[in-house]
Amino acid sequence: MTTVLRAEGLTKRFPKDDTATVALRDFAVRIDEGSFVSVLGRSGCGKSTMLNLLAGLTEPSAGAVTYRDQKLTGPNIDIGYLTQSDTLMPWRDVQRNVEMPLEIRGVSKVDRRTAAAEQIERVGLRGFEKHYPSELSGGMRRRASLARMLVGDPETLLMDEPFGALDAQLRAELQDELLRLWHGSGQTVVFVTHDIEEALLLGDRVVVLGQLGRIMLDREVPLARPRSADSLRVDPEFVALHNELADALREGAR
């Protein structure tokens, strides 16, 4: 398969006064085109730092990120990024929030309205185009953020625990929605999570991170799709994989 995103020897230090905090050290990973890769790790292991580097939002202290064999030196319109926090503009309604990436690129008003309407329909927010973020539930804001990321038709999606703050039922609904949108799209997804079940439910492959981004396990997920959380919980193969990942997480915390 074609490697679309590659990190080699990535290190990130955050200097403060006469010292520096190391958030990531000598990290390396390859992401294949069209794959769904779950990155699993505990808080503080460097997951968000890794995504910021893969997105071109921050510069590595050492090492390099390449996208389609070209060194990444800044944000790339082919890479979409959905962060943990809600970054919708509170003074813009859903329609104008979703349009924003195309507006920045200079796309005409007619074309960006059409494209935004298509994505709003895809994520199930039709009828809420004129609502402001403060008028939406947490799940609806996540859907609007997803639509805004997708409207530019990025090839690769980076997602930083996008459903972590939601209740269990809503999180399950949005997991299903994400898989529906991804299936058959050809897009590549790197999905960061601290939840083992979520990593296995979504990913073709799970990369387990320990402290400073040390890779503890890089495991293909052979579970057949479509996957149901209720069915997986009693599947012996899922249980074995869950235990394997849990062991890797514990080892990475030492």
C-alpha positions in Angstrom: 0.0 0.0 0.0 1.0 3.6 -0.5 2.4 5.4 2.5 0.7 8.8 2.6 2.0 10.2 5.9 5.4 9.4 7.5 7.2 10.6 10.6 10.8 9.8 11.2 12.8 10.6 14.4 10.3 13.1 15.6 11.2 14.9 18.8 9.5 17.9 20.3 10.9 20.0 23.2 9.1 23.0 24.8 11.8 25.3 26.1 11.1 27.3 29.3 13.7 29.6 30.9 16.9 27.5 31.0 15.2 24.1 30.7 13.1 22.2 28.2 10.2 19.8 28.6 10.3 16.9 26.2 6.9 15.9 25.0 7.9 13.5 22.2 11.1 11.7 21.6 12.4 9.9 18.4 8.9 9.0 17.3 8.4 7.2 13.9 5.3 6.0 12.2 4.0 5.3 8.7 0.3 5.7 7.7 -1.0 3.9 4.6 -3.4 5.6 2.2 -7.1 4.8 2.9 -6.4 3.2 6.3 -8.1 4.0 9.7 -5.3 4.0 12.3 -6.2 4.4 16.0 -3.5 5.8 18.2 -4.1 4.7 21.8 -2.3 6.2 24.8 -2.8 7.6 28.3 -2.9 11.3 29.1 0.5 13.0 28.8 2.1 10.4 26.5 2.4 12.9 23.6 -0.6 12.0 21.5 -1.7 15.6 20.9 1.8 16.8 20.3 2.2 14.1 17.7 -1.0 15.2 15.9 0.1 18.8 15.9 3.3 17.8 14.2 1.6 15.5 11.7 -0.8 18.4 10.9 2.1 20.8 10.3 0.9 23.1 13.0 4.1 23.0 15.0 7.7 22.5 14.0 9.6 19.5 15.3 12.8 20.0 17.4 14.3 17.1 15.5 13.2 14.7 12.8 10.7 15.3 10.0 7.1 14.7 8.7 6.5 13.9 5.1 3.2 13.9 3.3 3.2 12.1 0.0 7.0 12.1 0.1 7.2 15.9 0.5 8.5 17.4 3.7 5.7 19.0 5.7 6.6 22.6 6.7 3.2 23.9 7.6 -0.5 23.2 7.3 -1.6 21.4 4.2 -5.1 21.7 2.8 -5.1 17.9 2.1 -4.9 17.3 5.8 -8.0 18.0 8.0 -7.7 18.3 11.7 -10.5 17.9 14.3 -9.3 18.9 17.8 -10.5 17.9 21.2 -11.9 21.3 22.0 -14.8 23.0 20.3 -13.4 25.5 17.9 -16.6 26.7 16.2 -16.9 30.4 15.9 -19.7 31.5 18.3 -20.7 34.5 16.1 -21.3 32.3 13.1 -24.2 30.0 12.5 -23.7 26.4 11.4 -23.9 27.2 7.7 -21.2 29.9 8.0 -19.0 27.9 10.3 -19.0 25.0 7.8 -18.3 27.4 4.9 -15.3 29.0 6.7 -12.5 26.9 5.2 -13.7 27.5 1.7 -14.2 31.2 2.4 -10.6 31.4 3.5 -9.5 29.8 0.2 -11.5 32.3 -1.8 -14.2 30.0 -3.0 -17.2 31.8 -4.4 -20.3 32.3 -2.1 -22.5 30.2 -4.3 -20.1 27.3 -4.4 -19.2 27.3 -0.7 -22.9 27.4 0.3 -23.6 24.4 -1.9 -20.6 22.5 -0.6 -21.5 23.4 3.0 -25.1 22.3 2.6 -24.0 18.9 1.3 -21.8 18.3 4.4 -24.4 19.5 6.8 -26.8 17.0 5.2 -24.1 14.2 5.5 -23.6 14.7 9.2 -27.4 14.9 10.0 -27.7 18.6 10.7 -30.2 19.6 8.0 -32.6 22.1 9.5 -30.0 23.5 11.9 -28.1 25.7 9.4 -29.1 29.0 11.0 -28.5 27.8 14.6 -25.5 29.2 16.5 -23.1 27.0 18.5 -24.6 28.1 21.8 -28.0 26.8 20.6 -26.6 23.3 19.8 -26.0 20.3 22.0 -22.5 18.9 22.4 -23.1 16.2 19.9 -24.5 18.6 17.3 -21.4 20.9 17.7 -19.2 17.9 17.1 -21.2 17.1 14.0 -20.8 20.7 12.8 -17.1 20.6 13.5 -16.9 17.3 11.5 -18.8 18.9 8.6 -16.4 21.9 8.6 -13.4 19.6 8.5 -14.9 17.6 5.6 -16.1 20.5 3.5 -12.6 21.0 2.1 -12.5 17.4 1.0 -9.2 16.6 2.7 -7.4 13.3 1.8 -6.3 12.7 5.4 -8.2 13.3 8.6 -6.4 13.8 12.0 -8.8 13.5 14.9 -7.8 14.2 18.5 -10.2 12.4 20.9 -13.1 14.1 19.2 -15.8 12.3 21.1 -14.1 12.0 24.5 -16.2 14.6 26.2 -19.6 13.1 25.2 -21.8 10.6 27.0 -21.5 7.0 26.1 -24.7 6.8 24.0 -23.9 9.9 22.0 -20.3 8.8 21.6 -21.4 5.5 20.1 -23.8 7.3 17.7 -21.0 9.5 16.4 -18.5 6.6 16.1 -21.1 4.9 13.8 -21.5 8.1 11.9 -17.8 8.6 11.4 -17.4 5.0 10.1 -20.4 5.6 7.7 -18.8 8.7 6.4 -15.3 7.1 6.1 -16.4 3.8 4.5 -15.7 3.9 0.8 -14.4 7.5 0.8 -10.8 6.5 0.3 -9.8 9.0 3.0 -7.0 8.2 5.5 -7.8 8.6 9.2 -5.5 8.9 12.2 -7.8 8.8 15.3 -6.3 9.5 18.8 -8.1 8.0 21.8 -7.4 6.8 25.3 -10.3 4.3 25.1 -9.3 0.7 24.1 -12.8 -0.3 23.0 -13.1 2.8 20.8 -9.6 2.1 19.3 -10.7 -1.4 18.3 -14.2 -0.5 17.2 -12.9 2.0 14.7 -9.4 1.1 13.6 -7.9 -1.2 11.0 -4.7 -0.9 13.1 -3.9 0.3 16.6 -0.7 2.0 17.6 -0.2 2.0 21.4 2.0 4.9 22.8 3.9 4.9 26.1 5.7 7.8 27.7 7.2 10.4 25.3 5.5 8.7 22.4 7.4 5.4 22.6 5.5 2.9 20.5 4.7 -0.1 22.7 2.6 -2.0 20.2 1.6 -1.6 16.5 -1.2 -4.1 15.9 -3.4 -4.9 12.9 -7.1 -5.3 13.9 -8.5 -8.4 12.0 -12.1 -7.9 13.3 -14.6 -8.0 10.4 -16.6 -4.9 9.5 -19.2 -3.7 10.2 -18.5 -3.8 13.9 -21.0 -3.5 16.7 -19.8 -2.6 20.2 -22.4 -4.9 21.8 -21.4 -7.8 19.7 -17.6 -7.2 20.0 -17.7 -7.2 23.8 -18.5 -11.0 23.8 -16.2 -11.8 20.9 -13.3 -13.9 22.1 -10.9 -12.3 19.5 -11.9 -8.8 20.7 -11.4 -9.8 24.3 -7.9 -11.1 23.5 -7.0 -8.0 21.6 -8.4 -5.8 24.4 -6.2 -7.6 26.9 -3.2 -7.3 24.7 -3.7 -3.5 24.3 -4.3 -3.1 28.0 -1.1 -4.9 28.8 0.8 -2.6 26.3 -0.7 0.5 28.0 0.3 -0.6 31.4 3.8 -1.4 30.2 4.0 2.1 28.6 3.1 3.8 31.8 6.1 2.3 33.7 
